[in-house]
Amino acid sequence: MVRGRTLANRLLLTSALLALTVGCGFLGWMRQPRELRTNPPVLADLSRFRLMSNGIGGAPPESYFAEAEPYENDAYNLSQGKRLYTWFGCAACHGDGRGAAGPSFLDGWWLYGPEMVSIVASIRDGRPHGMPAFRDRMTIEQIWQLAGYVQTIGAYSAKVAATGRNDGPQTRPSENRAPAVMLFEEGPVGVNPDQGPSP
Amino acid sequence: MTPLDNVADLRDTDLNDVELDRRLASTWATPKGVWGALSTVDHKIIGRRYIITAFVFLALGGILSLAMRLQLAQPEARFIGPDRYNQIFTMHGTNMMFLFAVPVMEAMAVYLVPLMVGTRNIAFPRLNAFSYWMYLAGGLLLWIAFAIDTGPDVGWFADVPLSGPQYAAGKRADIWAQMITFTEVSALAVAVELVVTVFKQRAPGMSLDQIPLFVWSMLVTSFLIIMAMPAIMIASTALILDRLVGTQFFNPAEGGDVLLWQHLFWFFGHPEVYIIFLPAVGMVSTIVATFTRRPVFGYLGMVMALIATGILAFGLWVHHMFVAGLPRLGESFFTASSMAIAIPAGLQIFCWLATIWAGRPVFKTPFLFVIGFMVIFVIGGMTGVMVASVPFDTQVHDTYFVVAHFHYVLVGGAVFPLLGAIYYWFPKITGRMMNETIGRWAFGLIFTGFNLTFFPMHILGLQGMPRRIYTYQPEMPWSGLNMFVSLSAVILAAGFLLFFIDAIRSALSGPVAPANPWCASTLEWATSSPPPAYNFSRMPVVGSLEPLVDNSGALPVASGLFVDRRELVVTSVVGALPEARESSPGDSIWPLWSALATTVLLIWSIFTPWAVVWGSVPLAIALTGWFWPKGTKEDDA
């Protein structure tokens, strides 16, 4: 009797451990790994997004969805984008995200829409009225990382993945705050006259 | 039914030995079944669990180190990528320091100290159960996070700003910081229990100058834990706050301080080395005394050296920060204090040598591990004096020289004595002997493998190979030695494998051990192997440092304790004069519920600060249940 119970206990413990191991393995296999060197074919595909003829909106490459939209949902890529924001001098025109010579991101007003491809196209190809093209200065992956970060600055909905604050002066709400839509009672209606030139 | 059942408040004075053992067993034994196993507060069962869990973590950490050696065996290897490698070296260090080295030393103490001071259970036994569950939860948190590719990747000391909000993306650093909280809570709990056990629960007559050296070393270690661990808990909490709620503790632009992290971490981190080393010193003293058939030379000097090490341990943390850019004068001071700690360490080494010189050494496996400890630890101590010098440290900082140094100190200074201690106390814990032949083989393989693995790392470091690189170019002059080191690591791993096989095999089917197989002199050998749930049938009375030698066969005992409730003797701090009969809490499931509630709170708080508010509700309920009077006889006293 006692022996039977010990055996049952052992079986219980073993199966619990086994379930834990298998569960962890499965979760680990499901999660997207942090890519420090992305697969070259996947990288090359990042340039093949399709833009609408007016330059606003479009479709990312199929492989982007196959990879579960890493530049929007992955904290590592977002934080890389944040570093690129500093390194490539975005702050010179866009300030800390509130805008200066260039438009603000923080207020949630998107001149070319909030889609990733629009932001990627803006960075890669430049835009009228002063936005330079970074095509020859950044790799396409860096452009996607930066675009993902810029999008979170003025995001409309909360995300699980977010960058942390910088070790610098804190001049505005951090990116992992409540989304930009909460800053506006009515939401965006028409073009904001303070936003600089319209498209 | 015997007539004695009707006697209210039955005491051990009224009973013969057989009847006494029967009644004590029914009072103290842990009930069978899952519920009994989950609610037990027996220090021997919890200590055993602690030891086994810690050795499982040792094996896991060892597997990680083999993976790293496989990757580094040749230049430009493709076995592990850079991101995974960062996680692996962080996991290896964190696991070995926080989940193996400190807990396993405390685990040995949880098992042995109550036996060595001749009492029936550790002080605060429910806190003891709670501390084990916290430790287990912390270990699972870290390893499950690693399994799902969220393992920390910021190094085992997680320096800011690399572990701060700007550079450590995701939840990896938060998991590291919260794992710290788990293990520190458990370590602090055990430290408090040990201090109280040693001060207030010693056998009558065991005055302070008659406690075994292992108990002294655990007492000093416990004080080190109590004073050092709060620093790291503050640091890791500040890190989590910086990362989660936007505080600026480590952000200089907003009035924080980057170096604050290093000061807080190493104010804990250096005493941590002695938290690991001092218990090992106690184990060595115990083993040396037993296997040379004489007491350790210079008992007073040994105790003073323990205390001096403990005090000096808090005065040299800055030598981990020599390249952080601190004032010259400060660096010189900490060079001097770092070299000064070689004095008490050297004193201990010479006392052991004198003991061996004057005794009649018997070279059994535990003693072999002690000899191995002395050789390796002295080499590690000498490179320690080298890196205590600022110019030299500046040269070898963050190279493999440092890796070699601290493996010599930590593996030599703690793991060798620990393995010796396992061979030594295995018969007491399991009631079975380990195999002497396999033990000698295991020692030979581990000693050879260790030196062949880690000595060349000194040379690699002097050749400029940095720590924490996941690969290196073929042009570097490191590939030959790295291949040699990796092959030697296989020998080391084979030694550990042999040890694990021997331990498991002996626990299942080793020869049955007598009560005192080594003819040792301390109290834990006065009871059967393994000890009964109540440790001693009657409370021993001690009049000398070596109670089992000086009383040839018959140990004087005290009597007058109740047998129908868990009761033990409380004695005075210095002279161990009996002061009172004190009841000892019985089994309870509430420590487990409390640990689960704390676990939920701590893990939840990685994601939202509101977890501290809402998570405290179940914790408060669990603690209320824990402390609610249950109407047992133990509550009366």
HADDOCK unambig.tbl for C-alpha pairs under 7 A between the chains (distance, minus, plus):
assign (segid A and resid 9 and name CA) (segid B and resid 34 and name CA) 6.82 0.50 0.50
assign (segid A and resid 24 and name CA) (segid B and resid 144 and name CA) 6.28 0.50 0.50
assign (segid A and resid 24 and name CA) (segid B and resid 147 and name CA) 5.74 0.50 0.50
assign (segid A and resid 24 and name CA) (segid B and resid 148 and name CA) 5.91 0.50 0.50
assign (segid A and resid 25 and name CA) (segid B and resid 147 and name CA) 6.34 0.50 0.50
assign (segid A and resid 25 and name CA) (segid B and resid 148 and name CA) 6.81 0.50 0.50
assign (segid A and resid 27 and name CA) (segid B and resid 148 and name CA) 5.58 0.50 0.50
assign (segid A and resid 28 and name CA) (segid B and resid 147 and name CA) 5.80 0.50 0.50
assign (segid A and resid 28 and name CA) (segid B and resid 148 and name CA) 3.59 0.50 0.50
assign (segid A and resid 28 and name CA) (segid B and resid 149 and name CA) 5.73 0.50 0.50
assign (segid A and resid 33 and name CA) (segid B and resid 149 and name CA) 6.96 0.50 0.50
assign (segid A and resid 34 and name CA) (segid B and resid 83 and name CA) 6.99 0.50 0.50
assign (segid A and resid 36 and name CA) (segid B and resid 83 and name CA) 6.79 0.50 0.50
assign (segid A and resid 75 and name CA) (segid B and resid 169 and name CA) 5.53 0.50 0.50
assign (segid A and resid 75 and name CA) (segid B and resid 170 and name CA) 5.25 0.50 0.50
assign (segid A and resid 76 and name CA) (segid B and resid 169 and name CA) 5.05 0.50 0.50
assign (segid A and resid 76 and name CA) (segid B and resid 170 and name CA) 6.46 0.50 0.50
assign (segid A and resid 79 and name CA) (segid B and resid 169 and name CA) 6.27 0.50 0.50
assign (segid A and resid 163 and name CA) (segid B and resid 169 and name CA) 6.68 0.50 0.50
assign (segid A and resid 164 and name CA) (segid B and resid 165 and name CA) 4.50 0.50 0.50
assign (segid A and resid 164 and name CA) (segid B and resid 166 and name CA) 5.54 0.50 0.50
assign (segid A and resid 164 and name CA) (segid B and resid 243 and name CA) 6.48 0.50 0.50
assign (segid A and resid 165 and name CA) (segid B and resid 165 and name CA) 5.66 0.50 0.50
assign (segid A and resid 165 and name CA) (segid B and resid 166 and name CA) 5.73 0.50 0.50
assign (segid A and resid 166 and name CA) (segid B and resid 165 and name CA) 6.71 0.50 0.50
assign (segid A and resid 166 and name CA) (segid B and resid 166 and name CA) 4.78 0.50 0.50
assign (segid A and resid 167 and name CA) (segid B and resid 166 and name CA) 6.28 0.50 0.50
assign (segid A and resid 167 and name CA) (segid B and resid 251 and name CA) 5.02 0.50 0.50
assign (segid A and resid 167 and name CA) (segid B and resid 253 and name CA) 6.71 0.50 0.50
assign (segid A and resid 168 and name CA) (segid B and resid 251 and name CA) 6.69 0.50 0.50
assign (segid A and resid 168 and name CA) (segid B and resid 253 and name CA) 4.88 0.50 0.50
assign (segid A and resid 168 and name CA) (segid B and resid 254 and name CA) 6.96 0.50 0.50
assign (segid A and resid 169 and name CA) (segid B and resid 253 and name CA) 5.13 0.50 0.50
assign (segid A and resid 169 and name CA) (segid B and resid 254 and name CA) 5.82 0.50 0.50
